[in-house]
Amino acid sequence: MKVALTVAALSLFQPAHSWYPLECCSNEDCEPVTDAVEVPGGYRTHGVFIPLDKVRPSQDGGFHWCHRGNTVLCFFAPLSG
């Protein structure tokens, strides 16, 4: 029981960057977004258009982006369907 509680407690403190691919962020430039909307040809968030070729499936069902300024490295969206 103690081991299970320790594992559960550690999972609460798992860094958000843990599943982002290194080629997207190098553990520095990714974050969840709440204002993403699907538009023709891609998505828009924070006033920036993200084309479909930058979109990857999200591992947690939310939207995330990896960026440096307004340069989008990767964008994660929930799988549809």
mmCIF file of the N, C-alpha and C atoms, coordinates in Angstrom:
data_MODEL
# 
_entry.id   MODEL 
# 
loop_
_atom_site.group_PDB 
_atom_site.id 
_atom_site.type_symbol 
_atom_site.label_atom_id 
_atom_site.label_alt_id 
_atom_site.label_comp_id 
_atom_site.label_asym_id 
_atom_site.label_entity_id 
_atom_site.label_seq_id 
_atom_site.pdbx_PDB_ins_code 
_atom_site.Cartn_x 
_atom_site.Cartn_y 
_atom_site.Cartn_z 
_atom_site.occupancy 
_atom_site.B_iso_or_equiv 
_atom_site.pdbx_formal_charge 
_atom_site.auth_seq_id 
_atom_site.auth_comp_id 
_atom_site.auth_asym_id 
_atom_site.auth_atom_id 
_atom_site.pdbx_PDB_model_num 
ATOM 1   N N  . MET A 1 1  ? 0.821   -1.193 0.000   1.00 0.00 ? 1  MET A N  1 
ATOM 2   C CA . MET A 1 1  ? 0.000   0.000  0.000   1.00 0.00 ? 1  MET A CA 1 
ATOM 3   C C  . MET A 1 1  ? 0.867   1.259  0.000   1.00 0.00 ? 1  MET A C  1 
ATOM 4   N N  . LYS A 1 2  ? 1.941   1.254  0.793   1.00 0.00 ? 2  LYS A N  1 
ATOM 5   C CA . LYS A 1 2  ? 2.818   2.415  0.870   1.00 0.00 ? 2  LYS A CA 1 
ATOM 6   C C  . LYS A 1 2  ? 3.460   2.716  -0.487  1.00 0.00 ? 2  LYS A C  1 
ATOM 7   N N  . VAL A 1 3  ? 3.849   1.676  -1.231  1.00 0.00 ? 3  VAL A N  1 
ATOM 8   C CA . VAL A 1 3  ? 4.452   1.860  -2.551  1.00 0.00 ? 3  VAL A CA 1 
ATOM 9   C C  . VAL A 1 3  ? 3.445   2.490  -3.502  1.00 0.00 ? 3  VAL A C  1 
ATOM 10  N N  . ALA A 1 4  ? 2.194   1.999  -3.489  1.00 0.00 ? 4  ALA A N  1 
ATOM 11  C CA . ALA A 1 4  ? 1.164   2.543  -4.373  1.00 0.00 ? 4  ALA A CA 1 
ATOM 12  C C  . ALA A 1 4  ? 0.914   4.014  -4.080  1.00 0.00 ? 4  ALA A C  1 
ATOM 13  N N  . LEU A 1 5  ? 0.894   4.380  -2.817  1.00 0.00 ? 5  LEU A N  1 
ATOM 14  C CA . LEU A 1 5  ? 0.690   5.788  -2.467  1.00 0.00 ? 5  LEU A CA 1 
ATOM 15  C C  . LEU A 1 5  ? 1.859   6.648  -2.910  1.00 0.00 ? 5  LEU A C  1 
ATOM 16  N N  . THR A 1 6  ? 3.070   6.119  -2.777  1.00 0.00 ? 6  THR A N  1 
ATOM 17  C CA . THR A 1 6  ? 4.244   6.862  -3.206  1.00 0.00 ? 6  THR A CA 1 
ATOM 18  C C  . THR A 1 6  ? 4.218   7.085  -4.714  1.00 0.00 ? 6  THR A C  1 
ATOM 19  N N  . VAL A 1 7  ? 3.880   6.060  -5.483  1.00 0.00 ? 7  VAL A N  1 
ATOM 20  C CA . VAL A 1 7  ? 3.792   6.188  -6.939  1.00 0.00 ? 7  VAL A CA 1 
ATOM 21  C C  . VAL A 1 7  ? 2.718   7.196  -7.306  1.00 0.00 ? 7  VAL A C  1 
ATOM 22  N N  . ALA A 1 8  ? 1.560   7.129  -6.658  1.00 0.00 ? 8  ALA A N  1 
ATOM 23  C CA . ALA A 1 8  ? 0.482   8.080  -6.933  1.00 0.00 ? 8  ALA A CA 1 
ATOM 24  C C  . ALA A 1 8  ? 0.913   9.501  -6.598  1.00 0.00 ? 8  ALA A C  1 
ATOM 25  N N  . ALA A 1 9  ? 1.584   9.677  -5.473  1.00 0.00 ? 9  ALA A N  1 
ATOM 26  C CA . ALA A 1 9  ? 2.045   11.005 -5.078  1.00 0.00 ? 9  ALA A CA 1 
ATOM 27  C C  . ALA A 1 9  ? 3.073   11.541 -6.071  1.00 0.00 ? 9  ALA A C  1 
ATOM 28  N N  . LEU A 1 10 ? 3.990   10.706 -6.521  1.00 0.00 ? 10 LEU A N  1 
ATOM 29  C CA . LEU A 1 10 ? 4.990   11.147 -7.485  1.00 0.00 ? 10 LEU A CA 1 
ATOM 30  C C  . LEU A 1 10 ? 4.356   11.538 -8.812  1.00 0.00 ? 10 LEU A C  1 
ATOM 31  N N  . SER A 1 11 ? 3.314   10.830 -9.227  1.00 0.00 ? 11 SER A N  1 
ATOM 32  C CA . SER A 1 11 ? 2.675   11.147 -10.493 1.00 0.00 ? 11 SER A CA 1 
ATOM 33  C C  . SER A 1 11 ? 2.010   12.518 -10.462 1.00 0.00 ? 11 SER A C  1 
ATOM 34  N N  . LEU A 1 12 ? 1.625   12.983 -9.274  1.00 0.00 ? 12 LEU A N  1 
ATOM 35  C CA . LEU A 1 12 ? 1.040   14.314 -9.155  1.00 0.00 ? 12 LEU A CA 1 
ATOM 36  C C  . LEU A 1 12 ? 2.061   15.399 -9.453  1.00 0.00 ? 12 LEU A C  1 
ATOM 37  N N  . PHE A 1 13 ? 3.325   15.101 -9.227  1.00 0.00 ? 13 PHE A N  1 
ATOM 38  C CA . PHE A 1 13 ? 4.378   16.084 -9.417  1.00 0.00 ? 13 PHE A CA 1 
ATOM 39  C C  . PHE A 1 13 ? 5.165   15.861 -10.704 1.00 0.00 ? 13 PHE A C  1 
ATOM 40  N N  . GLN A 1 14 ? 4.646   15.029 -11.584 1.00 0.00 ? 14 GLN A N  1 
ATOM 41  C CA . GLN A 1 14 ? 5.307   14.768 -12.860 1.00 0.00 ? 14 GLN A CA 1 
ATOM 42  C C  . GLN A 1 14 ? 5.311   16.056 -13.683 1.00 0.00 ? 14 GLN A C  1 
ATOM 43  N N  . PRO A 1 15 ? 6.452   16.483 -14.183 1.00 0.00 ? 15 PRO A N  1 
ATOM 44  C CA . PRO A 1 15 ? 6.487   17.733 -14.926 1.00 0.00 ? 15 PRO A CA 1 
ATOM 45  C C  . PRO A 1 15 ? 5.655   17.666 -16.200 1.00 0.00 ? 15 PRO A C  1 
ATOM 46  N N  . ALA A 1 16 ? 5.048   18.781 -16.561 1.00 0.00 ? 16 ALA A N  1 
ATOM 47  C CA . ALA A 1 16 ? 4.202   18.833 -17.756 1.00 0.00 ? 16 ALA A CA 1 
ATOM 48  C C  . ALA A 1 16 ? 4.989   18.497 -19.013 1.00 0.00 ? 16 ALA A C  1 
ATOM 49  N N  . HIS A 1 17 ? 6.268   18.793 -19.017 1.00 0.00 ? 17 HIS A N  1 
ATOM 50  C CA . HIS A 1 17 ? 7.077   18.546 -20.208 1.00 0.00 ? 17 HIS A CA 1 
ATOM 51  C C  . HIS A 1 17 ? 7.391   17.075 -20.428 1.00 0.00 ? 17 HIS A C  1 
ATOM 52  N N  . SER A 1 18 ? 7.002   16.212 -19.537 1.00 0.00 ? 18 SER A N  1 
ATOM 53  C CA . SER A 1 18 ? 7.449   14.830 -19.592 1.00 0.00 ? 18 SER A CA 1 
ATOM 54  C C  . SER A 1 18 ? 7.090   14.116 -20.888 1.00 0.00 ? 18 SER A C  1 
ATOM 55  N N  . TRP A 1 19 ? 5.996   14.469 -21.543 1.00 0.00 ? 19 TRP A N  1 
ATOM 56  C CA . TRP A 1 19 ? 5.635   13.756 -22.766 1.00 0.00 ? 19 TRP A CA 1 
ATOM 57  C C  . TRP A 1 19 ? 5.881   14.554 -24.039 1.00 0.00 ? 19 TRP A C  1 
ATOM 58  N N  . TYR A 1 20 ? 6.306   15.772 -23.934 1.00 0.00 ? 20 TYR A N  1 
ATOM 59  C CA . TYR A 1 20 ? 6.594   16.546 -25.135 1.00 0.00 ? 20 TYR A CA 1 
ATOM 60  C C  . TYR A 1 20 ? 7.878   16.024 -25.776 1.00 0.00 ? 20 TYR A C  1 
ATOM 61  N N  . PRO A 1 21 ? 7.866   15.795 -27.091 1.00 0.00 ? 21 PRO A N  1 
ATOM 62  C CA . PRO A 1 21 ? 9.088   15.325 -27.758 1.00 0.00 ? 21 PRO A CA 1 
ATOM 63  C C  . PRO A 1 21 ? 10.204  16.374 -27.673 1.00 0.00 ? 21 PRO A C  1 
ATOM 64  N N  . LEU A 1 22 ? 11.419  15.914 -27.535 1.00 0.00 ? 22 LEU A N  1 
ATOM 65  C CA . LEU A 1 22 ? 12.556  16.836 -27.426 1.00 0.00 ? 22 LEU A CA 1 
ATOM 66  C C  . LEU A 1 22 ? 12.693  17.741 -28.647 1.00 0.00 ? 22 LEU A C  1 
ATOM 67  N N  . GLU A 1 23 ? 12.346  17.233 -29.826 1.00 0.00 ? 23 GLU A N  1 
ATOM 68  C CA . GLU A 1 23 ? 12.487  18.075 -31.017 1.00 0.00 ? 23 GLU A CA 1 
ATOM 69  C C  . GLU A 1 23 ? 11.498  19.242 -31.008 1.00 0.00 ? 23 GLU A C  1 
ATOM 70  N N  . CYS A 1 24 ? 10.503  19.174 -30.133 1.00 0.00 ? 24 CYS A N  1 
ATOM 71  C CA . CYS A 1 24 ? 9.530   20.264 -30.054 1.00 0.00 ? 24 CYS A CA 1 
ATOM 72  C C  . CYS A 1 24 ? 9.925   21.333 -29.053 1.00 0.00 ? 24 CYS A C  1 
ATOM 73  N N  . CYS A 1 25 ? 10.585  20.929 -27.959 1.00 0.00 ? 25 CYS A N  1 
ATOM 74  C CA . CYS A 1 25 ? 10.735  21.927 -26.905 1.00 0.00 ? 25 CYS A CA 1 
ATOM 75  C C  . CYS A 1 25 ? 12.014  21.864 -26.095 1.00 0.00 ? 25 CYS A C  1 
ATOM 76  N N  . SER A 1 26 ? 12.737  20.798 -26.120 1.00 0.00 ? 26 SER A N  1 
ATOM 77  C CA . SER A 1 26 ? 13.921  20.668 -25.271 1.00 0.00 ? 26 SER A CA 1 
ATOM 78  C C  . SER A 1 26 ? 13.595  20.977 -23.811 1.00 0.00 ? 26 SER A C  1 
ATOM 79  N N  . ASN A 1 27 ? 12.397  20.608 -23.380 1.00 0.00 ? 27 ASN A N  1 
ATOM 80  C CA . ASN A 1 27 ? 11.928  20.801 -22.002 1.00 0.00 ? 27 ASN A CA 1 
ATOM 81  C C  . ASN A 1 27 ? 11.823  22.261 -21.571 1.00 0.00 ? 27 ASN A C  1 
ATOM 82  N N  . GLU A 1 28 ? 11.645  23.184 -22.509 1.00 0.00 ? 28 GLU A N  1 
ATOM 83  C CA . GLU A 1 28 ? 11.602  24.595 -22.138 1.00 0.00 ? 28 GLU A CA 1 
ATOM 84  C C  . GLU A 1 28 ? 10.449  25.381 -22.735 1.00 0.00 ? 28 GLU A C  1 
ATOM 85  N N  . ASP A 1 29 ? 9.982   25.047 -23.889 1.00 0.00 ? 29 ASP A N  1 
ATOM 86  C CA . ASP A 1 29 ? 9.126   25.957 -24.647 1.00 0.00 ? 29 ASP A CA 1 
ATOM 87  C C  . ASP A 1 29 ? 7.687   25.481 -24.850 1.00 0.00 ? 29 ASP A C  1 
ATOM 88  N N  . CYS A 1 30 ? 7.223   24.494 -24.098 1.00 0.00 ? 30 CYS A N  1 
ATOM 89  C CA . CYS A 1 30 ? 5.877   23.970 -24.292 1.00 0.00 ? 30 CYS A CA 1 
ATOM 90  C C  . CYS A 1 30 ? 4.982   24.324 -23.117 1.00 0.00 ? 30 CYS A C  1 
ATOM 91  N N  . GLU A 1 31 ? 3.700   24.520 -23.423 1.00 0.00 ? 31 GLU A N  1 
ATOM 92  C CA . GLU A 1 31 ? 2.735   24.822 -22.380 1.00 0.00 ? 31 GLU A CA 1 
ATOM 93  C C  . GLU A 1 31 ? 1.321   24.521 -22.867 1.00 0.00 ? 31 GLU A C  1 
ATOM 94  N N  . PRO A 1 32 ? 0.409   24.234 -21.935 1.00 0.00 ? 32 PRO A N  1 
ATOM 95  C CA . PRO A 1 32 ? -0.992  24.049 -22.310 1.00 0.00 ? 32 PRO A CA 1 
ATOM 96  C C  . PRO A 1 32 ? -1.595  25.388 -22.749 1.00 0.00 ? 32 PRO A C  1 
ATOM 97  N N  . VAL A 1 33 ? -2.581  25.331 -23.630 1.00 0.00 ? 33 VAL A N  1 
ATOM 98  C CA . VAL A 1 33 ? -3.330  26.525 -24.034 1.00 0.00 ? 33 VAL A CA 1 
ATOM 99  C C  . VAL A 1 33 ? -4.819  26.244 -23.894 1.00 0.00 ? 33 VAL A C  1 
ATOM 100 N N  . THR A 1 34 ? -5.575  27.264 -23.569 1.00 0.00 ? 34 THR A N  1 
ATOM 101 C CA . THR A 1 34 ? -7.019  27.098 -23.387 1.00 0.00 ? 34 THR A CA 1 
ATOM 102 C C  . THR A 1 34 ? -7.828  27.852 -24.429 1.00 0.00 ? 34 THR A C  1 
ATOM 103 N N  . ASP A 1 35 ? -7.173  28.635 -25.269 1.00 0.00 ? 35 ASP A N  1 
ATOM 104 C CA . ASP A 1 35 ? -7.923  29.438 -26.235 1.00 0.00 ? 35 ASP A CA 1 
ATOM 105 C C  . ASP A 1 35 ? -7.770  28.952 -27.678 1.00 0.00 ? 35 ASP A C  1 
ATOM 106 N N  . ALA A 1 36 ? -7.320  27.717 -27.893 1.00 0.00 ? 36 ALA A N  1 
ATOM 107 C CA . ALA A 1 36 ? -7.129  27.202 -29.249 1.00 0.00 ? 36 ALA A CA 1 
ATOM 108 C C  . ALA A 1 36 ? -8.471  26.944 -29.925 1.00 0.00 ? 36 ALA A C  1 
ATOM 109 N N  . VAL A 1 37 ? -8.569  27.326 -31.186 1.00 0.00 ? 37 VAL A N  1 
ATOM 110 C CA . VAL A 1 37 ? -9.766  27.056 -31.983 1.00 0.00 ? 37 VAL A CA 1 
ATOM 111 C C  . VAL A 1 37 ? -9.343  26.472 -33.326 1.00 0.00 ? 37 VAL A C  1 
ATOM 112 N N  . GLU A 1 38 ? -10.148 25.545 -33.808 1.00 0.00 ? 38 GLU A N  1 
ATOM 113 C CA . GLU A 1 38 ? -9.883  24.973 -35.125 1.00 0.00 ? 38 GLU A CA 1 
ATOM 114 C C  . GLU A 1 38 ? -10.383 25.943 -36.185 1.00 0.00 ? 38 GLU A C  1 
ATOM 115 N N  . VAL A 1 39 ? -9.549  26.189 -37.170 1.00 0.00 ? 39 VAL A N  1 
ATOM 116 C CA . VAL A 1 39 ? -9.881  27.069 -38.293 1.00 0.00 ? 39 VAL A CA 1 
ATOM 117 C C  . VAL A 1 39 ? -9.513  26.328 -39.573 1.00 0.00 ? 39 VAL A C  1 
ATOM 118 N N  . PRO A 1 40 ? -10.003 26.785 -40.735 1.00 0.00 ? 40 PRO A N  1 
ATOM 119 C CA . PRO A 1 40 ? -9.626  26.099 -41.977 1.00 0.00 ? 40 PRO A CA 1 
ATOM 120 C C  . PRO A 1 40 ? -8.109  25.993 -42.130 1.00 0.00 ? 40 PRO A C  1 
ATOM 121 N N  . GLY A 1 41 ? -7.621  24.785 -42.310 1.00 0.00 ? 41 GLY A N  1 
ATOM 122 C CA . GLY A 1 41 ? -6.202  24.548 -42.531 1.00 0.00 ? 41 GLY A CA 1 
ATOM 123 C C  . GLY A 1 41 ? -5.357  24.411 -41.288 1.00 0.00 ? 41 GLY A C  1 
ATOM 124 N N  . GLY A 1 42 ? -5.963  24.484 -40.091 1.00 0.00 ? 42 GLY A N  1 
ATOM 125 C CA . GLY A 1 42 ? -5.169  24.347 -38.882 1.00 0.00 ? 42 GLY A CA 1 
ATOM 126 C C  . GLY A 1 42 ? -5.892  24.827 -37.637 1.00 0.00 ? 42 GLY A C  1 
ATOM 127 N N  . TYR A 1 43 ? -5.140  25.479 -36.777 1.00 0.00 ? 43 TYR A N  1 
ATOM 128 C CA . TYR A 1 43 ? -5.661  25.998 -35.504 1.00 0.00 ? 43 TYR A CA 1 
ATOM 129 C C  . TYR A 1 43 ? -5.134  27.403 -35.299 1.00 0.00 ? 43 TYR A C  1 
ATOM 130 N N  . ARG A 1 44 ? -5.790  28.123 -34.389 1.00 0.00 ? 44 ARG A N  1 
ATOM 131 C CA . ARG A 1 44 ? -5.334  29.453 -34.006 1.00 0.00 ? 44 ARG A CA 1 
ATOM 132 C C  . ARG A 1 44 ? -5.332  29.531 -32.483 1.00 0.00 ? 44 ARG A C  1 
ATOM 133 N N  . THR A 1 45 ? -4.241  30.047 -31.941 1.00 0.00 ? 45 THR A N  1 
ATOM 134 C CA . THR A 1 45 ? -4.144  30.294 -30.496 1.00 0.00 ? 45 THR A CA 1 
ATOM 135 C C  . THR A 1 45 ? -3.256  31.504 -30.276 1.00 0.00 ? 45 THR A C  1 
ATOM 136 N N  . HIS A 1 46 ? -3.581  32.294 -29.294 1.00 0.00 ? 46 HIS A N  1 
ATOM 137 C CA . HIS A 1 46 ? -2.810  33.494 -28.963 1.00 0.00 ? 46 HIS A CA 1 
ATOM 138 C C  . HIS A 1 46 ? -2.576  34.373 -30.193 1.00 0.00 ? 46 HIS A C  1 
ATOM 139 N N  . GLY A 1 47 ? -3.539  34.382 -31.129 1.00 0.00 ? 47 GLY A N  1 
ATOM 140 C CA . GLY A 1 47 ? -3.417  35.189 -32.335 1.00 0.00 ? 47 GLY A CA 1 
ATOM 141 C C  . GLY A 1 47 ? -2.473  34.630 -33.373 1.00 0.00 ? 47 GLY A C  1 
ATOM 142 N N  . VAL A 1 48 ? -2.003  33.402 -33.183 1.00 0.00 ? 48 VAL A N  1 
ATOM 143 C CA . VAL A 1 48 ? -1.046  32.779 -34.103 1.00 0.00 ? 48 VAL A CA 1 
ATOM 144 C C  . VAL A 1 48 ? -1.734  31.626 -34.832 1.00 0.00 ? 48 VAL A C  1 
ATOM 145 N N  . PHE A 1 49 ? -1.563  31.551 -36.155 1.00 0.00 ? 49 PHE A N  1 
ATOM 146 C CA . PHE A 1 49 ? -2.088  30.436 -36.947 1.00 0.00 ? 49 PHE A CA 1 
ATOM 147 C C  . PHE A 1 49 ? -1.095  29.290 -36.929 1.00 0.00 ? 49 PHE A C  1 
ATOM 148 N N  . ILE A 1 50 ? -1.606  28.069 -36.669 1.00 0.00 ? 50 ILE A N  1 
ATOM 149 C CA . ILE A 1 50 ? -0.767  26.869 -36.677 1.00 0.00 ? 50 ILE A CA 1 
ATOM 150 C C  . ILE A 1 50 ? -1.274  25.958 -37.794 1.00 0.00 ? 50 ILE A C  1 
ATOM 151 N N  . PRO A 1 51 ? -0.477  25.757 -38.845 1.00 0.00 ? 51 PRO A N  1 
ATOM 152 C CA . PRO A 1 51 ? -0.913  24.894 -39.946 1.00 0.00 ? 51 PRO A CA 1 
ATOM 153 C C  . PRO A 1 51 ? -0.953  23.428 -39.520 1.00 0.00 ? 51 PRO A C  1 
ATOM 154 N N  . LEU A 1 52 ? -1.749  22.654 -40.232 1.00 0.00 ? 52 LEU A N  1 
ATOM 155 C CA . LEU A 1 52 ? -1.948  21.248 -39.883 1.00 0.00 ? 52 LEU A CA 1 
ATOM 156 C C  . LEU A 1 52 ? -0.649  20.451 -39.833 1.00 0.00 ? 52 LEU A C  1 
ATOM 157 N N  . ASP A 1 53 ? 0.371   20.841 -40.599 1.00 0.00 ? 53 ASP A N  1 
ATOM 158 C CA . ASP A 1 53 ? 1.617   20.062 -40.579 1.00 0.00 ? 53 ASP A CA 1 
ATOM 159 C C  . ASP A 1 53 ? 2.383   20.212 -39.261 1.00 0.00 ? 53 ASP A C  1 
ATOM 160 N N  . LYS A 1 54 ? 1.992   21.137 -38.415 1.00 0.00 ? 54 LYS A N  1 
ATOM 161 C CA . LYS A 1 54 ? 2.602   21.287 -37.088 1.00 0.00 ? 54 LYS A CA 1 
ATOM 162 C C  . LYS A 1 54 ? 1.781   20.600 -35.993 1.00 0.00 ? 54 LYS A C  1 
ATOM 163 N N  . VAL A 1 55 ? 0.616   20.047 -36.363 1.00 0.00 ? 55 VAL A N  1 
ATOM 164 C CA . VAL A 1 55 ? -0.309  19.486 -35.372 1.00 0.00 ? 55 VAL A CA 1 
ATOM 165 C C  . VAL A 1 55 ? -0.002  18.016 -35.119 1.00 0.00 ? 55 VAL A C  1 
ATOM 166 N N  . ARG A 1 56 ? 0.072   17.662 -33.842 1.00 0.00 ? 56 ARG A N  1 
ATOM 167 C CA . ARG A 1 56 ? 0.296   16.281 -33.398 1.00 0.00 ? 56 ARG A CA 1 
ATOM 168 C C  . ARG A 1 56 ? -0.799  15.912 -32.405 1.00 0.00 ? 56 ARG A C  1 
ATOM 169 N N  . PRO A 1 57 ? -1.039  14.617 -32.205 1.00 0.00 ? 57 PRO A N  1 
ATOM 170 C CA . PRO A 1 57 ? -2.057  14.233 -31.211 1.00 0.00 ? 57 PRO A CA 1 
ATOM 171 C C  . PRO A 1 57 ? -1.587  14.529 -29.784 1.00 0.00 ? 57 PRO A C  1 
ATOM 172 N N  . SER A 1 58 ? -2.491  15.085 -28.999 1.00 0.00 ? 58 SER A N  1 
ATOM 173 C CA . SER A 1 58 ? -2.208  15.373 -27.595 1.00 0.00 ? 58 SER A CA 1 
ATOM 174 C C  . SER A 1 58 ? -2.286  14.092 -26.787 1.00 0.00 ? 58 SER A C  1 
ATOM 175 N N  . GLN A 1 59 ? -1.413  13.957 -25.822 1.00 0.00 ? 59 GLN A N  1 
ATOM 176 C CA . GLN A 1 59 ? -1.430  12.756 -24.984 1.00 0.00 ? 59 GLN A CA 1 
ATOM 177 C C  . GLN A 1 59 ? -2.328  12.893 -23.773 1.00 0.00 ? 59 GLN A C  1 
ATOM 178 N N  . ASP A 1 60 ? -2.828  14.096 -23.508 1.00 0.00 ? 60 ASP A N  1 
ATOM 179 C CA . ASP A 1 60 ? -3.691  14.266 -22.342 1.00 0.00 ? 60 ASP A CA 1 
ATOM 180 C C  . ASP A 1 60 ? -5.080  14.814 -22.688 1.00 0.00 ? 60 ASP A C  1 
ATOM 181 N N  . GLY A 1 61 ? -5.404  14.886 -23.984 1.00 0.00 ? 61 GLY A N  1 
ATOM 182 C CA . GLY A 1 61 ? -6.723  15.352 -24.396 1.00 0.00 ? 61 GLY A CA 1 
ATOM 183 C C  . GLY A 1 61 ? -6.876  16.865 -24.403 1.00 0.00 ? 61 GLY A C  1 
ATOM 184 N N  . GLY A 1 62 ? -5.802  17.599 -24.126 1.00 0.00 ? 62 GLY A N  1 
ATOM 185 C CA . GLY A 1 62 ? -5.858  19.055 -24.137 1.00 0.00 ? 62 GLY A CA 1 
ATOM 186 C C  . GLY A 1 62 ? -5.039  19.630 -25.274 1.00 0.00 ? 62 GLY A C  1 
ATOM 187 N N  . PHE A 1 63 ? -5.092  20.944 -25.399 1.00 0.00 ? 63 PHE A N  1 
ATOM 188 C CA . PHE A 1 63 ? -4.277  21.649 -26.387 1.00 0.00 ? 63 PHE A CA 1 
ATOM 189 C C  . PHE A 1 63 ? -2.988  22.128 -25.730 1.00 0.00 ? 63 PHE A C  1 
ATOM 190 N N  . HIS A 1 64 ? -1.887  22.027 -26.468 1.00 0.00 ? 64 HIS A N  1 
ATOM 191 C CA . HIS A 1 64 ? -0.584  22.482 -25.996 1.00 0.00 ? 64 HIS A CA 1 
ATOM 192 C C  . HIS A 1 64 ? 0.164   23.038 -27.194 1.00 0.00 ? 64 HIS A C  1 
ATOM 193 N N  . TRP A 1 65 ? 1.044   23.980 -26.938 1.00 0.00 ? 65 TRP A N  1 
ATOM 194 C CA . TRP A 1 65 ? 1.926   24.420 -28.009 1.00 0.00 ? 65 TRP A CA 1 
ATOM 195 C C  . TRP A 1 65 ? 3.343   24.567 -27.508 1.00 0.00 ? 65 TRP A C  1 
ATOM 196 N N  . CYS A 1 66 ? 4.257   24.350 -28.418 1.00 0.00 ? 66 CYS A N  1 
ATOM 197 C CA . CYS A 1 66 ? 5.679   24.524 -28.157 1.00 0.00 ? 66 CYS A CA 1 
ATOM 198 C C  . CYS A 1 66 ? 6.113   25.658 -29.083 1.00 0.00 ? 66 CYS A C  1 
ATOM 199 N N  . HIS A 1 67 ? 6.637   26.717 -28.510 1.00 0.00 ? 67 HIS A N  1 
ATOM 200 C CA . HIS A 1 67 ? 6.938   27.892 -29.319 1.00 0.00 ? 67 HIS A CA 1 
ATOM 201 C C  . HIS A 1 67 ? 8.091   28.678 -28.727 1.00 0.00 ? 67 HIS A C  1 
ATOM 202 N N  . ARG A 1 68 ? 8.682   29.457 -29.575 1.00 0.00 ? 68 ARG A N  1 
ATOM 203 C CA . ARG A 1 68 ? 9.657   30.471 -29.161 1.00 0.00 ? 68 ARG A CA 1 
ATOM 204 C C  . ARG A 1 68 ? 9.147   31.764 -29.768 1.00 0.00 ? 68 ARG A C  1 
ATOM 205 N N  . GLY A 1 69 ? 8.617   32.618 -28.925 1.00 0.00 ? 69 GLY A N  1 
ATOM 206 C CA . GLY A 1 69 ? 7.953   33.822 -29.431 1.00 0.00 ? 69 GLY A CA 1 
ATOM 207 C C  . GLY A 1 69 ? 6.717   33.400 -30.213 1.00 0.00 ? 69 GLY A C  1 
ATOM 208 N N  . ASN A 1 70 ? 6.571   33.896 -31.417 1.00 0.00 ? 70 ASN A N  1 
ATOM 209 C CA . ASN A 1 70 ? 5.452   33.486 -32.272 1.00 0.00 ? 70 ASN A CA 1 
ATOM 210 C C  . ASN A 1 70 ? 5.832   32.392 -33.262 1.00 0.00 ? 70 ASN A C  1 
ATOM 211 N N  . THR A 1 71 ? 7.017   31.810 -33.108 1.00 0.00 ? 71 THR A N  1 
ATOM 212 C CA . THR A 1 71 ? 7.429   30.694 -33.965 1.00 0.00 ? 71 THR A CA 1 
ATOM 213 C C  . THR A 1 71 ? 6.967   29.400 -33.300 1.00 0.00 ? 71 THR A C  1 
ATOM 214 N N  . VAL A 1 72 ? 6.023   28.708 -33.950 1.00 0.00 ? 72 VAL A N  1 
ATOM 215 C CA . VAL A 1 72 ? 5.465   27.481 -33.401 1.00 0.00 ? 72 VAL A CA 1 
ATOM 216 C C  . VAL A 1 72 ? 6.332   26.301 -33.836 1.00 0.00 ? 72 VAL A C  1 
ATOM 217 N N  . LEU A 1 73 ? 6.827   25.561 -32.856 1.00 0.00 ? 73 LEU A N  1 
ATOM 218 C CA . LEU A 1 73 ? 7.638   24.372 -33.128 1.00 0.00 ? 73 LEU A CA 1 
ATOM 219 C C  . LEU A 1 73 ? 6.744   23.156 -33.287 1.00 0.00 ? 73 LEU A C  1 
ATOM 220 N N  . CYS A 1 74 ? 5.774   22.990 -32.398 1.00 0.00 ? 74 CYS A N  1 
ATOM 221 C CA . CYS A 1 74 ? 4.810   21.884 -32.446 1.00 0.00 ? 74 CYS A CA 1 
ATOM 222 C C  . CYS A 1 74 ? 3.520   22.345 -31.784 1.00 0.00 ? 74 CYS A C  1 
ATOM 223 N N  . PHE A 1 75 ? 2.425   21.738 -32.189 1.00 0.00 ? 75 PHE A N  1 
ATOM 224 C CA . PHE A 1 75 ? 1.130   22.028 -31.595 1.00 0.00 ? 75 PHE A CA 1 
ATOM 225 C C  . PHE A 1 75 ? 0.439   20.690 -31.360 1.00 0.00 ? 75 PHE A C  1 
ATOM 226 N N  . PHE A 1 76 ? -0.147  20.514 -30.197 1.00 0.00 ? 76 PHE A N  1 
ATOM 227 C CA . PHE A 1 76 ? -0.814  19.267 -29.839 1.00 0.00 ? 76 PHE A CA 1 
ATOM 228 C C  . PHE A 1 76 ? -2.300  19.527 -29.658 1.00 0.00 ? 76 PHE A C  1 
ATOM 229 N N  . ALA A 1 77 ? -3.115  18.711 -30.312 1.00 0.00 ? 77 ALA A N  1 
ATOM 230 C CA . ALA A 1 77 ? -4.563  18.844 -30.239 1.00 0.00 ? 77 ALA A CA 1 
ATOM 231 C C  . ALA A 1 77 ? -5.180  17.489 -29.898 1.00 0.00 ? 77 ALA A C  1 
ATOM 232 N N  . PRO A 1 78 ? -6.345  17.508 -29.238 1.00 0.00 ? 78 PRO A N  1 
ATOM 233 C CA . PRO A 1 78 ? -7.021  16.238 -28.945 1.00 0.00 ? 78 PRO A CA 1 
ATOM 234 C C  . PRO A 1 78 ? -7.390  15.516 -30.236 1.00 0.00 ? 78 PRO A C  1 
ATOM 235 N N  . LEU A 1 79 ? -7.320  14.196 -30.193 1.00 0.00 ? 79 LEU A N  1 
ATOM 236 C CA . LEU A 1 79 ? -7.741  13.423 -31.360 1.00 0.00 ? 79 LEU A CA 1 
ATOM 237 C C  . LEU A 1 79 ? -9.245  13.543 -31.524 1.00 0.00 ? 79 LEU A C  1 
ATOM 238 N N  . SER A 1 80 ? -9.696  13.760 -32.738 1.00 0.00 ? 80 SER A N  1 
ATOM 239 C CA . SER A 1 80 ? -11.134 13.838 -32.980 1.00 0.00 ? 80 SER A CA 1 
ATOM 240 C C  . SER A 1 80 ? -11.656 12.466 -33.392 1.00 0.00 ? 80 SER A C  1 
ATOM 241 N N  . GLY A 1 81 ? -12.945 12.280 -33.151 1.00 0.00 ? 81 GLY A N  1 
ATOM 242 C CA . GLY A 1 81 ? -13.571 11.039 -33.582 1.00 0.00 ? 81 GLY A CA 1 
ATOM 243 C C  . GLY A 1 81 ? -13.617 10.067 -32.511 1.00 0.00 ? 81 GLY A C  1 
# 
